[in-house]
């Protein structure tokens, strides 16, 4: 009863007051902070190449961002994601992944979007949707930050407001700074806010 009330209040805070920081493991049903990152391989990208996690430089952190073309919230975050990828290029590799299978989110449409916006990061498509399930992703946009050992160190929202003019806390930036300094992020999980990923088939279950 107490937990249900707490969760209801937390969700209300997200709807009416922005994104609320919580303890790790509160919202992701599949991954916990400190888990080894699920690997992907041979996912087609908008650059015409196939990509895998093993292809990313081991010297950099990895920001895995589940996003898409069709979600207005994800589109609204594109400028911030582009700016982050450019500013943090020496420290973090950004990998955007789309798993939606509606026409607006086809690989062809992704290629058009990537060219139009000149994305400075890989934009990959997983028709199986398995990688989003493996990461416990539910929304677009949703980010999972991996350290150099490819362990999960942060997951959730990029920042604390959908409205870029009202951002006060940059969660992803703060997490990167903490990890690079050899510390755990003060805020390791937040509730991502955006469109639901359009999953097909069975629902996801938490790992045991």
Secondary structure, DSSP 4 states (H G I P E B T S, - for coil): -HHHHHHHHHHHHHHHH-PPEE-TTSS-SS--TTPBPPP--SEEETTS-EE-GGGS-TTSEEEEEE--SS-HHHHHTHHHHHHHHHHTTTTEEEEEEE---SGGGSHHHHHHHHHHHT-SSEEEE-TT-HHHHHHT--EESEEEEE-TT-BEEEEE-SSS-SSGGG----HHHHHHHHHHTT---SS-EE---SEEP---SSPP----
